[in-house]
Amino acid sequence: MAQTQPRITTYHAQAEHKPRHAEGPFLANLLEAVGYPDPVSGSNPAKRMRLVNKIREACARNGSGTVVLFCDEAQRFDENEYEWLRDVHDHLDRLQIRLFTFLVGQQELLAVKMAMQHARKTQIVARLMVEELAFFGIRNVRDVATCLDGYDQTRFPRASDWSFTRFYVPKAVEEGYRLAHDAGLLWSAFESLHHRHGLPGALEIPMESFTRAVEIVLKDSELRDGAGYRPDAALWDIAVRSCGYIQSRQAISAELMTSAA
């Protein structure tokens, strides 16, 4: 968003696990997210004013009254913290600053919203939990190709001609190789492993397992790079077996069985 919508002010806050929930630490966490140099000092009203003023200054600097706040692990927030966040939302609204919150979290986050709706906490839901969007893993070979194309197309540094794929196998890339060409090999490797271990449900590759497998292939290929080189099916199979996919799926299945019991 900073690249495509530079006038919109964006922040990222990480919800922390705490034995007890208090307004001071909550506001200090938000102050740290907006870049306030001394987030823990002062009373709670002073912290709230510093937070609002810091956001207002950033909006004036960017020339827009729109703020986007990403809250990661938001299932850790309790009802009071959502109320405090709503207070910030309302204060900014009185200053004609629109705050959009993206609450990112585990499945429990949906349960939190349902509990809020059941308790008729509509003021929180209407401001902070309007729409839901479920994350999912890689579900087919087209998804694999799209993600691999990201390695082929993304440049770093941005103004350079160096994609992530080229960084590891520059000679192969010069000859026309792209990771996206191997989408079928990678999907087949995951599919074969999934069925070989008798895992339940359709194949859905978590991004963590996917990126780990690609990392293994790229680092191994760096040592083999040459004109005409491309990773073979055996290397993709080794990477998929080593990426932790089976272990993570088995751990999830064991947790679900324990919960059901």
VENMOCOR-V485847 format. One record per backbone hydrogen bond with DSSP energy under -1.0 kcal/mol. CO is the residue of the C=O (numbers start at 1). NH is the residue of the N-H. E is the energy in kcal/mol with one decimal. If there is no record, write none. Layout:
CO;NH;E
CO;NH;E
//
This chain:
1;5;-3.2
5;8;-1.7
9;68;-3.0
11;70;-2.7
13;72;-2.9
22;26;-1.5
23;27;-2.8
24;28;-2.4
25;29;-2.0
26;30;-1.7
27;31;-2.7
28;32;-2.3
29;33;-1.7
30;34;-1.8
31;36;-2.8
43;47;-2.6
44;48;-2.5
45;49;-2.1
46;50;-2.4
47;51;-2.4
48;52;-2.4
49;53;-2.8
50;54;-2.5
51;55;-2.1
52;56;-2.6
53;57;-2.5
54;58;-1.9
55;59;-2.3
56;60;-2.3
57;61;-2.2
58;62;-2.2
59;63;-1.3
59;64;-1.8
65;98;-3.1
66;9;-2.1
67;100;-3.1
68;11;-2.3
69;102;-2.9
70;13;-3.3
71;104;-2.9
72;15;-2.5
73;76;-2.0
74;77;-1.5
78;82;-1.8
79;83;-1.9
80;84;-2.5
81;85;-2.2
82;86;-2.0
83;87;-2.0
84;88;-1.8
85;89;-2.3
86;90;-2.8
87;91;-2.4
88;92;-2.5
89;93;-2.1
90;94;-1.8
92;97;-2.5
93;96;-1.7
98;67;-3.0
100;69;-2.9
102;71;-2.8
104;74;-2.5
106;109;-2.1
107;110;-1.2
108;112;-2.0
109;113;-1.9
110;114;-2.4
111;115;-2.3
112;116;-2.2
113;117;-2.5
114;118;-2.5
115;119;-2.1
116;121;-3.1
117;120;-1.3
120;122;-1.4
121;124;-1.0
121;125;-1.9
122;126;-2.9
124;128;-2.9
125;129;-1.8
138;205;-2.5
140;144;-1.7
141;145;-2.4
142;146;-2.3
143;147;-2.3
144;148;-2.6
145;149;-2.2
148;152;-1.5
149;153;-2.3
150;154;-2.3
151;165;-1.7
157;160;-2.0
162;156;-2.5
163;167;-1.8
164;168;-1.1
165;169;-2.5
169;173;-2.4
170;174;-2.1
171;175;-1.1
172;177;-2.5
173;176;-1.8
178;181;-1.6
179;182;-2.3
180;183;-1.5
182;186;-2.3
183;187;-2.5
184;188;-2.4
185;189;-2.0
186;190;-2.1
187;191;-2.8
188;192;-2.7
189;193;-2.0
190;194;-2.7
191;195;-2.2
192;196;-2.4
193;197;-1.7
194;199;-2.1
195;198;-1.2
205;138;-2.9
206;210;-2.4
207;211;-3.0
208;212;-1.7
209;213;-2.1
210;214;-2.2
211;215;-2.3
212;216;-2.1
213;217;-2.0
214;218;-2.7
215;219;-2.5
216;220;-2.1
217;221;-2.7
218;222;-1.7
221;224;-1.1
221;225;-1.1
226;229;-2.3
232;236;-1.7
233;237;-2.3
234;238;-2.3
235;239;-2.4
236;240;-2.3
237;241;-2.3
238;242;-1.3
244;248;-2.3
245;249;-2.4
246;250;-2.7
247;251;-2.0
248;252;-2.2
249;253;-2.5
250;254;-2.3
251;255;-2.0
252;256;-2.4
253;257;-2.1
254;258;-2.1
255;259;-2.4
256;260;-2.3
257;261;-2.0
//
